[in-house]
Amino acid sequence: MNKSLPVLSSILAWLLAAFFLFGAYGNIFISEENAAAYAAWGYPDWFHYITAILELAAGLLLIRAASRPYGAGLGAMVMAAASLTTLVNADYGHAVAPSIVLLVSLVVLGLSLAVRRSPT
């Protein structure tokens, strides 16, 4: 196996973890603009807390190599839901970021599984 894959996987995972941890913070202490976006998308007032919990869990799981595939998978599901929400509501300006993070989550998932399967 290429020796740079574990390093690349770790770097991307840590960046992704930081994104999800900051996202969790932003959903716990939600801005008026984001609260209005959740309302416009048809979510109840409390739904941002669910998003925060899922993002926090994904971020924490991404930190350790042993749990990284689970964090990347959870993060991918959260971002798939966010992408779908924005696309269904024709809120294309908000669709780009979750789509990119979805892609990065899937890359980290693939890399972490490849690293896990490789002989040391």
C-alpha positions in Angstrom: 0.0 0.0 0.0 1.1 3.5 -0.7 2.7 5.0 2.5 1.0 8.3 2.0 -2.6 7.0 2.2 -2.7 6.8 6.0 -1.3 10.3 6.3 -3.7 11.7 3.7 -6.6 9.9 5.5 -5.6 11.3 8.8 -5.2 14.9 7.5 -8.6 14.8 5.7 -10.3 13.2 8.7 -9.0 15.8 11.1 -10.1 18.6 8.8 -13.5 17.0 8.5 -13.7 16.5 12.2 -13.0 20.2 12.7 -15.7 21.1 10.2 -18.3 18.9 12.0 -17.3 20.1 15.5 -17.6 23.8 14.4 -20.9 22.8 12.6 -22.2 21.3 15.9 -21.3 24.5 17.8 -23.1 26.5 15.1 -26.2 24.4 15.4 -26.2 24.5 19.2 -25.9 28.3 19.2 -27.9 28.9 16.0 -27.9 32.2 14.3 -31.2 33.9 13.3 -30.3 33.4 9.7 -29.8 29.6 10.1 -32.9 29.3 12.2 -34.9 31.0 9.5 -33.3 28.6 6.9 -34.4 25.5 9.0 -37.9 27.0 9.2 -38.0 27.7 5.5 -37.0 24.1 4.8 -39.9 22.9 7.0 -38.0 21.7 10.0 -39.4 22.2 13.6 -37.7 24.7 15.9 -35.7 22.1 17.8 -34.4 20.2 14.8 -31.0 22.0 14.7 -30.2 20.3 18.0 -30.6 16.9 16.3 -28.2 18.1 13.6 -25.8 19.4 16.2 -25.8 16.0 18.0 -25.1 14.1 14.8 -22.4 16.5 13.8 -20.8 16.3 17.2 -20.8 12.5 17.1 -19.4 12.5 13.5 -16.6 14.9 14.5 -15.6 12.9 17.6 -15.7 9.6 15.8 -13.4 11.0 13.0 -10.6 11.8 15.4 -9.6 8.2 16.2 -8.5 5.9 13.4 -10.4 3.0 14.9 -13.7 4.8 14.7 -13.0 6.9 11.7 -15.0 4.9 9.2 -18.1 5.3 11.4 -17.6 9.1 11.7 -17.1 9.4 8.0 -20.2 7.3 7.3 -22.3 9.3 9.8 -21.0 12.6 8.4 -21.8 11.5 4.9 -25.4 10.7 5.9 -25.8 14.1 7.6 -24.4 15.9 4.6 -26.5 13.8 2.2 -29.6 14.9 4.2 -28.4 18.5 4.1 -27.7 18.3 0.4 -31.1 16.7 -0.3 -32.9 19.3 1.9 -31.4 22.2 0.0 -31.9 20.7 -3.4 -35.5 19.7 -2.7 -36.2 23.3 -1.5 -34.4 24.8 -4.5 -32.0 26.5 -2.2 -29.1 26.0 -4.5 -26.8 28.6 -2.9 -26.8 26.4 0.3 -26.4 23.1 -1.6 -22.7 23.5 -2.6 -21.1 23.3 0.8 -22.9 20.1 2.1 -22.3 18.5 -1.3 -18.5 19.1 -1.1 -18.4 17.9 2.5 -20.4 14.8 1.5 -17.8 14.1 -1.1 -14.9 14.6 1.3 -16.7 12.3 3.9 -17.0 9.6 1.3 -13.3 10.0 0.4 -12.3 9.7 4.1 -14.6 6.7 4.4 -12.9 5.0 1.5 -9.4 5.9 2.6 -10.0 4.8 6.2 -11.4 1.5 5.0 -8.4 1.0 2.7 -6.0 1.8 5.5 -7.8 -0.6 7.8 -7.6 -3.5 5.3 -4.0 -3.0 4.4 -1.3 -5.1 5.9 1.1 -3.2 8.1 
